[in-house]
Amino acid sequence: MRTLPYADPGTPNIDGPWHLLGWIARGQKLTLTIGMLWGCAWMCAQALIPVAVGRGINQGVVVHDGSALLLWSGAVLALACVQAISGVLRHRAAVSNWLQASFRVAQLLGHKAADTGEALPRTVPTGEVVATVTNDAMRLGGAYDVSARFSGAILSYVVVAIILLRTSVSLGLLVLLGVPLLTAVLGLLIKPLQKRQAEQREQSGKLTTLGADTVAGLRVLRGIGGEQTFVTRYRKRSQIVRETGVRVAGVQAVLDAAQILLPGIFVVLVTWLGARLVVQGEIGVGDLVMFYGLSAFLVTPLRTATEMVDRLTRAHIGARRIINVLRVSPYVLDRTPGRRVELSDELPLFDPTSGATLPAGKLTAVVSSRPEESAALADRLGRFSEVPGAPVLLGDERIDLLPLAETRHQVVVSESDPRLFTGSLRAQLVGPSGADDDEVARAIHTAAAHDVLDALPHGIESDVEERGRSFSGGQRQRLSLARALLTDAPTLVLVEPTSAVDAHTEARIASRLRQHRAGRTTVVMTASPLLLDHADHVLFLEGGEVVAEGTHRELLAGTPAYRHTVIRGEDE
C-alpha cells in the first residue's frame, strides 16, 4: 500500500503533454504493471468463458458425454472464479493508479504555487490554477485508471482472434475485421468531442477565475454596491459554460448510443451468418454459441478502446494546461540549494541599488516619499526580487549565492498587507519557531494585541477564519507583527507595521519594539514620526537611493525633503 501524498512528487518532464504523461507513468510503473497483469487475466478469463461453453456443448451435450460436460462445466466455473478475483484486484490497482497520478499532479501544482509566489497569479489567472487541481489533475489520473482494462482488451482480442480463425476462417475474419472497423467509425466522433471538451474546459476556467476574483473583492463590491453587476456577469458566464457542456453532451450521447447500436447490429450479423454455417454443417452448434458469445464479448474491448481514447484526450488537454502552470518560473531562483554555510546572527546588510547600509544590532528606519521605493528595498533585502549585477550583501556574502532557505532564515520580511490563514491562532503565531507561552505573551505585548485576544472566545486557542476576515485591518496587522517577532529572526524587515492602527496604539508599539529587538537587526519601512523617533538610525530615499541619513531629529532639522515627507508639509 502506497502512502499518499508523496514525500517528494519528483521533477516533472514538461517538454510537452505526452512527455508529462510518460513521466507520470514511469513514476508508478510497478502499480501500472500489476494493474495490467490483473486486467489481462480478468479480460482473458471473460473471453474464454464462451469458448468453454461452446466446447461443453459440442463435446458434452451433442454427443451425450457426461464426463466431458462435467469437465467443461468445471472449466467455466474456474474461469468465472478467476474473472471475479482478478476483477477485484484489477479494480483496486486501477483506483490506486488514478489516485497516484492525480495526487502527484496536485502536489506538483501545490509546490509550484508555493515556490513561484506572486509570479504565478501574475502569469496564470487564479481560477485557472484552481481548475487545474480540481479538474485537470483528476482527468489526467483517469487515463491511468483505464490502462489496466485497455491492456486486457488488447490481449483478449489477440486470444479471440486465434480461436476464431482456427474454428472458421471466414467467420473469424468477419469478426476480427469488423471490430476494428467499428472502432474506426466510432473514432470519427472523437475529434469533435475533443474540440468541444477543450472549449468547455476553457470556459470553465474563465468561470472559476471570475468567481475567485469576485469572492476576493466581495467586501469592496458590497461597499460600492457592485454586487449585482458581478452576479449578472457570473450568471452570463455560467450560462456559456452550460451551453458548451450541452454541446459536449450532444456528441457524447451520440458516441454512447453508437457504442450500443453498432456492436448490436454486428452481433446480429455474426449470429445470422453463423447459423447458416451450422445449417450447412461447416461448424457445430457449440461453435455457433461460441461465436455469438465472443462477438458479444468483443463489444467490451471495443468500448474499452474508445474509452481509452476519450480518457487520453481529456488527459492530453489537462496535461497541456497543467504544463502552463508548471512552466511558470519564480522571480527568484535558488542557485545553490546544496551549499552549506555558517552565518553569524549579527551581520549587516548592504543594498548596492539604493546604497543603503543596515547596521547589525540596530533599529533602522527607512523613509521615502514613495512607499513603493521602500517596499522594493524590503523585497531586495528578503530576496523576493533581485537586481542583476547588484546583489544585496549579508556581511561579506552575496545573498543571491546563499541557499534560499538560509536567506529566509536570516532575513524575515513582514509585508504591509498581512495574511492570516485558517486554523488555530496559536499555530498561526508560533509557527515553526516553537515559542513558549512567555515568548508569545511578550510578542503580544510588544504588538499591543492583548485586546484582540481578550475579544476572542477562547483567547489564543481560538480558530482563525479564512484570511482572518473576522479581524479588522488593525487587528490583523498587530497579530502579524507578533507573528514576525516570534520568528526571532537575525534580521527582521517590517513594512509599514502600524499603518492600520490608531496613534495611541502606534505609540505603544513604537516604545516597545526597540526593546523587544534589542541586539537584533531590525529594519522598519515607515514615515510615522512615532516609530522614527525610536529608531537608532534613519535612511531617507529619493528616487530609490539614499540621499540622507542620521537620527530622526537630525534629518528633521537638516533635510527639508525629509521633513516634508514625515510631517506631510505641515509645520511642527
Summary of the structure (lengths in Angstrom):
residues: 572
radius of gyration: 34.8
end to end distance: 72.6
largest distance: 119.8
contacts: 1900
relative contact order: 0.09
helix: 67%
strand: 8%
